[in-house]
Amino acid sequence: MNLFHRYGVTLCQLLLILVFTCSCTLNRDEPSPGTGYNSEQAFQPTVSGSNTIPVTRSTTPLTTPTSCSEQFIAHDLAHVTTTDDGVIRAFAANGAGVAVGDLDQDGDEELIFGAEAGPNHIFWNEGGLAFQITELGQGPTRAVTVVDVDGDGRRDIVTTTNRGSLNYWHNEANRAFTRQVLPGVAYPAYAINWGDLDQDGDLDLVTASYDAGFLTDIGSEYLLSDVAGVYVYENRAGTFRPTRLASEAQALTLALPDLNQDGRQDIVVGNDFAVPDFVWLWSKMGWQATEPFRVTAYSTMSLDVGDVDNNGTQELLAADMSPYDITPATLAQWLPVINRMQQGARLVNDPQTMTNVLQVQAGERWREEATDRGIGATGWSWTSRFGDLDNDGYLDLYVVNGMIELGTFGHLPNHELVEENQALRNDGRGYFVPMPTWQLNSRRSGRSMVMADLDLDGDLDIVVNNLRGAAQLFENQLCGGQSVQIALRWPTVQNQAGIGAQLVLHTSLGPLVRDVRAASGYLSGDAPVVHLGMPVGTTIERLDVLWPDGAHSSIPPIIPNQRIVVIR
């Protein structure tokens, strides 16, 4: 299956939308319901009983913003992801990852950029959005994550490559890294994520292959080796023991949300090329494959989780390719691709839709509501992330877009489909409206993206690793509301940052639910620091923590505009 198969089918569907003026999901009620669960089982944090764990906390005040332009200010960074000759062919179009994390334990988050060709870079955060740049190995790099693999208290860097190998850079302190081996990790990986899946206090690894890309870069030997698919690596005293969940995958992304609200992380793999997404839930019988969603994306590019309506339960967003602009001029850019397509339109009962998909819990089932909520079409979407960008207490959405590829768009200047990134503000009801005034509409063909408070002024800044253009840092100068930032510290176990924990901040605005994660979106690694925005005047009753081992802790009233470390 080649690029034209994938993109041609998508474009044919778009033409059907225009001709028949119907929904991209045809007969949406026709597919049989997925295997659901009762949403009344949703986790409600408790702080009584033998499973309640006492904690202490340390606090650091956040600074007051010095510039308030009511928009984001773009800064170019000295990193460019491109090929040796600058021509983007085949799966080089997928770009490289970016991650954020405090590597030198000074309280500031560093940036780690993967490269397609040339060196990967670490941007050491010196404060005030000033960075010192060092190199870290060579591309081609795909996913980038920052986690403390061995539990020594320092965050390491783990990346994947275009051929599926994993690179483990062990943090030796003093801004030095040594390349080491992850014992037991032996199978090709494109997308990776981390969590304490067995609740034993250390970090387990989940990997998934991108078979089309690996076949292109490795060749027929990849097909013959029978090593593809999805693996869970259980960390046993530093050695990773694999369990194979699937024997093939076209994975661009994978997430570890708690779908059934049982306090344990589940596995969702987002597949390209019309391969249905994979879902596994944990049970006493081990990992059980399930199909909880009656509608899924056609080519899932990115996954993220967030409680967009502040009702205490989280939604799951899968990003796909669907243009936000359907004017004739825009569609004309796609016509040569349509002419090369190899397959007709989908069946009426196809449970996959060529739009973004937002899975919303509805009783015992999930319901797809992306289009209804204003986020169904966001362009040729890559990383799509939730974050409270304006500190009003509701999660907004940012999506990076664009496509460059010689064979697919050779008829366009620089073989590039140019699109604007999409910033959408949550209206306070879980519905979204475009925010062009935020000045986040870059046209540089973004791929991976992270959100973090890089200048410690209480709001989320955004960093994008673009393809064939300088990476960008978007400094948040909206200056709205206030915030609390939460980090966990659990020094008696290897998973010291509490990755996989769930936080519930009880406020006068309602419950704000967030997860501590290692990765989200597409090829993007997260820092284990949770940002919770809220309007000025919001009162905070308490913070509840559901730790990765199932224990609970509660922290009494919190004063906003602080970074709080909860210590177990």
C-alpha positions as CSV (number, residue, x, y, z in Angstrom):
1,M,0.0,0.0,0.0
2,N,1.5,3.3,-1.0
3,L,1.0,7.0,-0.2
4,F,-1.4,7.5,-3.0
5,H,-3.8,4.8,-1.9
6,R,-4.1,6.5,1.5
7,Y,-4.5,10.1,0.3
8,G,-6.5,9.3,-2.7
9,V,-9.3,7.6,-0.7
10,T,-9.4,10.6,1.6
11,L,-9.8,13.1,-1.1
12,C,-12.5,11.1,-2.8
13,Q,-14.4,11.1,0.4
14,L,-14.1,14.9,0.6
15,L,-15.6,15.3,-2.9
16,L,-18.5,13.1,-1.8
17,I,-19.0,15.5,1.1
18,L,-19.3,18.4,-1.3
19,V,-21.5,16.6,-3.8
20,F,-24.0,15.0,-1.5
21,T,-23.7,17.5,1.4
22,C,-23.8,14.6,3.9
23,S,-21.8,13.8,6.9
24,C,-18.4,12.2,6.4
25,T,-19.5,9.4,8.7
26,L,-22.3,7.8,6.6
27,N,-25.2,6.2,8.5
28,R,-23.3,6.8,11.7
29,D,-25.8,4.7,13.8
30,E,-25.4,1.6,11.6
31,P,-22.2,0.1,13.0
32,S,-22.8,-2.2,15.9
33,P,-22.0,-0.7,19.3
34,G,-18.6,-1.4,20.8
35,T,-18.1,-3.3,24.0
36,G,-18.8,-0.7,26.6
37,Y,-18.9,-0.3,30.4
38,N,-21.0,1.6,32.9
39,S,-19.7,5.2,33.2
40,E,-21.1,5.2,36.8
41,Q,-18.0,3.2,37.6
42,A,-15.9,6.3,36.9
43,F,-13.2,6.9,39.4
44,Q,-14.2,9.2,42.3
45,P,-11.1,9.8,44.4
46,T,-11.5,8.8,48.0
47,V,-9.2,9.7,50.9
48,S,-10.4,7.3,53.6
49,G,-9.5,3.7,54.4
50,S,-6.3,1.7,54.5
51,N,-5.3,2.7,51.0
52,T,-4.9,6.4,51.9
53,I,-1.3,7.5,51.8
54,P,0.0,10.6,53.6
55,V,2.0,13.1,51.7
56,T,4.0,16.3,52.1
57,R,4.4,19.1,49.7
58,S,6.9,21.8,48.7
59,T,5.8,24.9,46.8
60,T,7.5,27.4,44.5
61,P,5.8,30.6,43.4
62,L,5.3,31.2,39.7
63,T,6.4,34.5,38.3
64,T,4.1,37.2,37.0
65,P,4.1,37.6,33.2
66,T,6.0,40.7,32.1
67,S,4.5,41.0,28.6
68,C,0.8,40.8,27.9
69,S,0.2,41.1,24.2
70,E,-2.9,38.9,24.4
71,Q,-1.4,36.5,21.8
72,F,1.4,34.0,21.3
73,I,4.8,35.4,20.2
74,A,6.7,33.1,17.7
75,H,10.4,32.5,18.2
76,D,12.5,30.5,15.7
77,L,14.8,27.9,17.2
78,A,18.1,26.7,15.8
79,H,16.9,23.3,14.8
80,V,15.7,22.2,11.4
81,T,14.3,18.7,10.6
82,T,15.0,17.9,7.0
83,T,16.7,15.4,4.7
84,D,20.3,15.5,3.4
85,D,19.3,17.1,0.1
86,G,16.2,18.9,1.4
87,V,13.9,16.8,-0.8
88,I,11.2,15.0,1.2
89,R,10.4,11.6,-0.2
90,A,8.1,8.9,1.0
91,F,8.1,8.4,4.8
92,A,10.6,11.2,5.4
93,A,7.4,13.2,5.3
94,N,6.6,11.9,8.7
95,G,9.2,14.2,10.4
96,A,10.7,13.8,13.8
97,G,9.7,14.1,17.4
98,V,10.2,16.6,20.3
99,A,10.1,16.1,24.0
100,V,10.2,18.3,27.1
101,G,11.6,17.5,30.5
102,D,13.9,18.8,33.3
103,L,17.2,17.0,32.5
104,D,19.5,18.9,34.9
105,Q,17.1,19.1,37.9
106,D,17.1,22.9,38.1
107,G,13.4,23.3,37.8
108,D,13.4,24.5,34.2
109,E,12.2,22.2,31.4
110,E,14.6,21.4,28.6
111,L,13.6,20.7,24.9
112,I,14.9,17.7,23.0
113,F,14.5,17.7,19.2
114,G,14.8,14.7,17.0
115,A,16.2,15.1,13.5
116,E,15.6,13.4,10.1
117,A,19.2,14.0,9.0
118,G,22.0,15.5,11.1
119,P,22.1,15.9,14.8
120,N,19.4,15.7,17.4
121,H,19.6,18.7,19.8
122,I,19.1,19.4,23.5
123,F,18.0,23.0,24.3
124,W,19.1,23.5,27.9
125,N,16.7,26.0,29.5
126,E,18.7,28.8,31.2
127,G,15.6,30.7,32.2
128,G,13.8,33.6,30.5
129,L,13.4,31.6,27.3
130,A,17.2,31.5,26.8
131,F,18.7,28.2,25.8
132,Q,22.1,26.6,25.4
133,I,22.2,24.1,22.6
134,T,24.1,20.8,22.5
135,E,24.0,17.8,20.2
136,L,22.8,14.3,21.1
137,G,23.5,11.7,18.4
138,Q,22.3,11.7,14.8
139,G,19.0,11.2,13.0
140,P,16.9,9.8,11.5
141,T,14.9,10.0,14.7
142,R,11.2,9.4,15.1
143,A,9.6,9.5,18.7
144,V,11.3,11.2,21.6
145,T,10.5,10.6,25.2
146,V,12.1,11.8,28.5
147,V,11.7,9.4,31.5
148,D,13.8,8.1,34.4
149,V,14.3,4.6,33.0
150,D,16.4,3.2,35.9
151,G,15.0,5.1,38.9
152,D,18.2,7.0,39.7
153,G,16.3,10.3,40.0
154,R,17.6,11.7,36.7
155,R,15.5,11.8,33.5
156,D,16.9,9.9,30.5
157,I,16.1,10.2,26.8
158,V,14.7,7.3,24.8
159,T,14.0,7.7,21.0
160,T,13.0,5.5,18.1
161,T,14.4,5.6,14.6
162,N,13.1,5.2,11.0
163,R,14.3,1.6,11.1
164,G,12.6,0.7,14.4
165,S,15.5,0.6,16.8
166,L,15.4,2.3,20.2
167,N,18.2,4.6,21.4
168,Y,18.6,4.9,25.2
169,W,20.6,7.9,26.4
170,H,21.3,7.5,30.1
171,N,21.6,10.7,32.1
172,E,25.0,10.8,33.8
173,A,24.4,14.2,35.4
174,N,26.3,17.4,34.6
175,R,24.6,17.5,31.2
176,A,26.3,14.3,30.1
177,F,24.7,11.2,28.5
178,T,25.9,7.8,27.6
179,R,24.3,5.6,25.0
180,Q,23.1,2.3,26.6
181,V,20.9,-0.7,25.8
182,L,17.5,-1.3,27.2
183,P,17.8,-4.9,28.3
184,G,15.2,-7.1,26.6
185,V,13.9,-4.5,24.2
186,A,14.4,-6.2,20.8
187,Y,11.5,-5.5,18.5
188,P,11.0,-2.6,16.0
189,A,9.2,0.4,17.4
190,Y,7.9,3.6,15.9
191,A,5.5,4.9,18.6
192,I,6.3,4.4,22.3
193,N,4.9,5.2,25.6
194,W,5.6,4.5,29.3
195,G,3.6,3.8,32.4
196,D,3.5,1.5,35.5
197,L,1.1,-0.9,33.9
198,D,1.5,-3.7,36.5
199,Q,1.4,-1.3,39.4
200,D,4.8,-2.4,40.9
201,G,6.5,0.9,41.1
202,D,8.7,0.9,37.9
203,L,8.1,2.1,34.4
204,D,6.9,-0.4,31.8
205,L,7.3,0.2,28.0
206,V,4.7,-0.1,25.2
207,T,5.9,-0.1,21.6
208,A,4.2,-0.3,18.2
209,S,5.5,-0.7,14.7
210,Y,4.8,1.3,11.6
211,D,5.0,-1.5,9.1
212,A,4.7,0.5,5.9
213,G,7.5,2.8,6.9
214,F,9.8,0.0,8.1
215,L,9.2,-2.0,4.9
216,T,10.3,1.0,2.9
217,D,13.4,1.7,5.0
218,I,14.4,-1.9,5.8
219,G,13.2,-3.9,2.9
220,S,11.7,-7.4,2.4
221,E,13.8,-8.8,5.3
222,Y,11.4,-6.9,7.6
223,L,8.5,-8.9,6.4
224,L,10.4,-12.2,6.8
225,S,11.6,-11.5,10.3
226,D,8.1,-11.7,12.0
227,V,8.9,-9.0,14.5
228,A,6.2,-6.4,13.8
229,G,3.3,-5.4,16.0
230,V,2.5,-4.1,19.4
231,Y,4.5,-5.1,22.5
232,V,4.2,-4.5,26.2
233,Y,7.5,-4.7,28.0
234,E,7.2,-5.4,31.7
235,N,10.1,-4.0,33.7
236,R,11.4,-6.7,36.0
237,A,14.4,-5.5,37.9
238,G,15.7,-3.5,35.0
239,T,15.1,-6.2,32.3
240,F,12.2,-5.7,30.0
241,R,10.1,-8.8,29.4
242,P,8.0,-8.6,26.2
243,T,4.4,-9.7,25.6
244,R,3.2,-9.5,22.0
245,L,-0.3,-8.1,21.7
246,A,-0.5,-7.8,17.9
247,S,1.6,-9.2,15.1
248,E,1.3,-6.2,12.8
249,A,0.6,-2.5,13.1
250,Q,0.6,0.8,11.2
251,A,1.0,2.8,14.4
252,L,1.7,6.5,14.3
253,T,0.7,7.0,18.0
254,L,-0.2,5.2,21.1
255,A,-1.8,6.4,24.4
256,L,-2.2,4.9,27.8
257,P,-5.5,6.3,29.2
258,D,-7.7,4.7,31.9
259,L,-10.6,4.0,29.6
260,N,-12.8,1.9,32.0
261,Q,-12.0,4.0,35.0
262,D,-10.7,1.1,37.1
263,G,-7.5,3.0,38.2
264,R,-5.2,1.2,35.7
265,Q,-3.8,2.4,32.4
266,D,-5.2,0.8,29.2
267,I,-3.6,0.7,25.8
268,V,-4.9,2.5,22.6
269,V,-2.9,2.3,19.4
270,G,-3.7,4.7,16.6
271,N,-3.1,3.1,13.1
272,D,-2.6,4.6,9.7
273,F,-3.7,3.3,6.3
274,A,-7.3,2.4,7.3
275,V,-6.2,-0.2,9.8
276,P,-8.6,0.0,12.7
277,D,-7.2,1.3,16.0
278,F,-6.3,-1.2,18.6
279,V,-7.6,-1.2,22.2
280,W,-6.6,-3.4,25.1
281,L,-8.0,-3.3,28.6
282,W,-6.3,-4.8,31.6
283,S,-8.1,-7.6,33.4
284,K,-7.2,-10.5,35.8
285,M,-6.8,-12.6,32.6
286,G,-4.2,-10.2,31.3
287,W,-4.5,-7.8,28.4
288,Q,-7.9,-8.2,26.6
289,A,-8.5,-6.8,23.1
290,T,-11.7,-5.0,22.9
291,E,-13.6,-2.7,20.5
292,P,-15.3,-0.1,22.6
293,F,-15.8,2.5,19.9
294,R,-18.4,2.2,17.2
295,V,-16.8,5.0,15.1
296,T,-13.0,5.4,14.7
297,A,-10.7,7.5,12.5
298,Y,-9.6,6.2,9.1
299,S,-5.9,7.1,9.5
300,T,-5.2,8.0,13.1
301,M,-2.3,10.4,13.2
302,S,-2.3,11.5,16.9
303,L,-4.0,10.6,20.2
304,D,-4.7,12.8,23.2
305,V,-7.0,12.5,26.3
306,G,-8.7,15.4,28.1
307,D,-11.8,16.2,30.1
308,V,-13.1,18.9,27.7
309,D,-16.4,19.6,29.5
310,N,-15.1,19.3,33.1
311,N,-17.6,16.6,34.0
312,G,-15.0,14.5,35.7
313,T,-14.5,12.0,32.8
314,Q,-12.0,12.2,30.0
315,E,-12.5,12.2,26.3
316,L,-10.2,10.6,23.7
317,L,-9.3,12.5,20.6
318,A,-7.9,10.8,17.4
319,A,-6.7,13.2,14.7
320,D,-7.1,12.4,11.0
321,M,-6.8,14.3,7.7
322,S,-9.7,16.5,6.7
323,P,-9.4,20.0,5.4
324,Y,-10.8,22.9,7.4
325,D,-11.0,24.9,4.1
326,I,-13.1,23.3,1.3
327,T,-12.9,26.2,-1.1
328,P,-12.3,25.2,-4.8
329,A,-8.8,26.7,-4.7
330,T,-7.9,24.4,-1.8
331,L,-9.4,21.3,-3.3
332,A,-7.7,22.0,-6.6
333,Q,-4.4,21.5,-4.9
334,W,-5.5,17.9,-4.2
335,L,-7.0,17.0,-7.6
336,P,-3.9,15.3,-9.1
337,V,-3.8,13.0,-6.1
338,I,-7.4,12.2,-6.6
339,N,-6.7,11.2,-10.2
340,R,-4.1,8.7,-8.9
341,M,-6.2,7.0,-6.3
342,Q,-6.5,3.3,-6.5
343,Q,-9.8,2.7,-4.7
344,G,-13.3,4.0,-4.6
345,A,-15.4,5.4,-1.7
346,R,-16.0,3.5,1.5
347,L,-19.0,1.3,2.2
348,V,-22.0,2.9,3.8
349,N,-21.5,0.9,7.0
350,D,-17.8,1.6,7.3
351,P,-17.2,2.3,11.0
352,Q,-14.1,4.4,10.1
353,T,-14.5,8.1,9.3
354,M,-12.1,10.4,7.5
355,T,-12.4,13.2,10.1
356,N,-11.1,13.7,13.6
357,V,-12.9,11.6,16.2
358,L,-13.7,12.6,19.7
359,Q,-14.8,9.7,21.9
360,V,-17.2,10.9,24.6
361,Q,-18.6,8.6,27.3
362,A,-22.4,8.2,27.0
363,G,-23.8,5.9,29.5
364,E,-22.4,2.4,28.9
365,R,-21.1,3.4,25.4
366,W,-18.9,5.9,23.7
367,R,-20.2,8.5,21.3
368,E,-18.3,10.3,18.5
369,E,-18.7,14.1,18.8
370,A,-15.8,15.8,17.1
371,T,-17.7,17.4,14.3
372,D,-20.6,18.4,16.6
373,R,-18.1,20.1,18.9
374,G,-16.3,22.0,16.2
375,I,-13.1,20.0,15.9
376,G,-14.0,17.5,13.1
377,A,-11.8,19.0,10.4
378,T,-8.4,20.6,11.3
379,G,-6.4,20.0,8.2
380,W,-3.7,17.4,7.4
381,S,-3.3,17.0,11.2
382,W,-0.3,15.6,12.9
383,T,0.1,16.3,16.6
384,S,-3.2,17.4,18.2
385,R,-3.0,18.4,21.9
386,F,-5.4,19.6,24.6
387,G,-4.2,22.3,27.0
388,D,-5.7,25.2,28.9
389,L,-3.9,27.9,26.9
390,D,-5.9,30.9,28.3
391,N,-6.1,29.7,31.9
392,D,-9.9,29.8,32.0
393,G,-10.3,26.3,33.5
394,Y,-11.2,24.6,30.2
395,L,-9.0,22.6,27.8
396,D,-8.3,24.2,24.5
397,L,-7.0,22.4,21.4
398,Y,-4.0,23.1,19.2
399,V,-3.3,21.1,16.0
400,V,-0.2,21.3,13.8
401,N,-0.7,20.8,10.0
402,G,0.8,20.5,6.6
403,M,2.2,17.9,4.2
404,I,5.4,17.8,2.1
405,E,6.2,14.9,-0.2
406,L,7.7,14.8,-3.7
407,G,5.5,12.1,-5.1
408,T,2.2,13.2,-3.5
409,F,2.4,16.9,-4.0
410,G,5.0,17.3,-6.8
411,H,2.6,19.5,-8.6
412,L,2.7,22.2,-5.9
413,P,5.5,24.6,-5.2
414,N,8.2,22.9,-3.2
415,H,6.0,19.8,-3.3
416,E,4.2,21.2,-0.2
417,L,0.6,21.4,0.8
418,V,0.6,24.5,2.9
419,E,-1.9,24.7,5.8
420,E,-2.2,26.8,8.9
421,N,-2.0,25.3,12.3
422,Q,-5.3,25.4,14.1
423,A,-5.9,26.9,17.5
424,L,-9.4,26.3,19.0
425,R,-10.7,27.8,22.2
426,N,-13.0,25.8,24.5
427,D,-16.2,27.9,25.0
428,G,-16.7,26.5,28.5
429,R,-19.2,23.9,27.4
430,G,-16.8,21.5,25.7
431,Y,-17.3,23.0,22.3
432,F,-14.6,24.8,20.3
433,V,-14.2,27.9,18.3
434,P,-11.2,29.0,16.1
435,M,-8.9,31.7,17.7
436,P,-6.9,33.3,14.9
437,T,-6.2,36.3,17.2
438,W,-3.9,34.0,19.2
439,Q,-1.4,34.1,16.3
440,L,-0.8,30.4,16.4
441,N,-1.5,29.9,12.7
442,S,2.0,29.0,11.6
443,R,2.3,27.5,8.0
444,R,5.6,25.6,8.5
445,S,4.3,22.0,8.2
446,G,4.5,21.0,11.9
447,R,4.8,17.4,13.0
448,S,5.5,16.9,16.7
449,M,4.5,19.4,19.4
450,V,4.7,19.8,23.2
451,M,3.1,22.2,25.7
452,A,4.9,23.3,28.9
453,D,5.5,26.4,31.0
454,L,9.0,27.1,29.8
455,D,9.4,30.5,31.5
456,L,7.6,29.6,34.8
457,D,5.1,32.4,34.5
458,G,2.0,30.2,35.0
459,D,0.9,29.6,31.4
460,L,1.5,27.0,28.7
461,D,4.0,27.8,26.0
462,I,4.1,25.7,22.8
463,V,7.0,24.1,20.9
464,V,6.7,22.6,17.4
465,N,9.3,20.5,15.5
466,N,8.5,21.5,11.9
467,L,9.6,19.7,8.7
468,R,12.0,21.5,6.4
469,G,11.8,24.7,8.5
470,A,13.0,26.0,11.8
471,A,11.4,24.7,14.9
472,Q,9.3,27.2,16.7
473,L,8.6,28.3,20.3
474,F,5.3,30.1,20.8
475,E,5.5,32.2,23.9
476,N,2.2,32.6,25.7
477,Q,1.4,36.2,26.3
478,L,-2.4,35.9,26.8
479,C,-2.0,36.7,30.5
480,G,-5.4,35.4,31.5
481,G,-6.5,33.7,34.7
482,Q,-4.2,31.9,37.1
483,S,-2.9,28.4,37.5
484,V,-1.5,25.6,39.6
485,Q,1.3,23.2,38.5
486,I,1.6,19.8,40.1
487,A,4.5,17.4,40.0
488,L,4.7,14.1,42.0
489,R,7.7,12.7,43.8
490,W,7.8,9.1,45.0
491,P,11.5,8.6,45.9
492,T,11.1,5.0,47.2
493,V,10.2,3.5,43.8
494,Q,11.8,3.7,40.3
495,N,8.8,5.5,38.9
496,Q,9.7,8.5,41.0
497,A,7.7,11.0,38.9
498,G,4.5,9.0,39.4
499,I,3.9,8.6,35.6
500,G,0.4,7.1,35.2
501,A,-1.1,8.9,38.2
502,Q,-4.4,10.7,37.9
503,L,-5.0,14.1,39.5
504,V,-8.4,15.7,40.4
505,L,-8.3,19.3,41.5
506,H,-11.6,20.1,43.2
507,T,-12.5,23.8,42.5
508,S,-15.4,26.2,42.6
509,L,-15.4,25.8,38.8
510,G,-15.8,22.0,39.0
511,P,-13.4,19.1,39.0
512,L,-10.3,19.5,36.9
513,V,-9.0,16.0,35.9
514,R,-5.5,15.5,34.5
515,D,-3.1,12.6,34.0
516,V,0.7,12.5,34.6
517,R,2.1,11.2,31.2
518,A,5.2,10.4,29.4
519,A,3.9,10.9,25.9
520,S,1.0,12.3,23.9
521,G,0.1,13.3,20.4
522,Y,2.5,12.3,17.6
523,L,6.1,11.4,18.4
524,S,6.0,13.8,21.3
525,G,7.2,13.3,24.9
526,D,5.7,15.1,27.9
527,A,7.2,16.4,31.2
528,P,5.6,14.9,34.3
529,V,4.3,18.3,35.4
530,V,0.5,18.9,35.2
531,H,-0.8,22.4,34.4
532,L,-4.2,23.4,35.7
533,G,-5.5,26.8,34.7
534,M,-8.5,28.6,36.2
535,P,-10.1,32.1,36.3
536,V,-9.0,34.6,38.9
537,G,-11.1,34.2,42.0
538,T,-11.5,30.4,41.6
539,T,-11.2,28.7,45.0
540,I,-9.5,25.3,45.4
541,E,-11.0,22.8,47.9
542,R,-8.4,20.1,47.6
543,L,-6.2,18.0,45.3
544,D,-6.8,14.2,45.1
545,V,-4.1,12.0,43.7
546,L,-4.7,8.4,42.5
547,W,-1.2,7.0,42.5
548,P,-0.1,4.4,39.8
549,D,-0.3,1.6,42.4
550,G,-4.0,2.5,43.3
551,A,-3.3,4.3,46.5
552,H,-4.9,7.7,47.2
553,S,-3.7,10.9,48.7
554,S,-5.4,14.2,49.4
555,I,-3.9,17.7,49.7
556,P,-6.0,20.4,51.5
557,P,-6.7,23.9,50.0
558,I,-4.1,25.1,47.6
559,I,-3.1,28.7,46.8
560,P,-3.0,29.4,43.0
561,N,0.1,30.6,41.1
562,Q,2.4,28.0,42.5
563,R,4.3,24.9,41.4
564,I,3.6,22.2,43.9
565,V,5.6,19.0,44.4
566,V,3.6,16.4,46.2
567,I,6.0,14.0,48.0
568,R,5.0,10.5,49.0
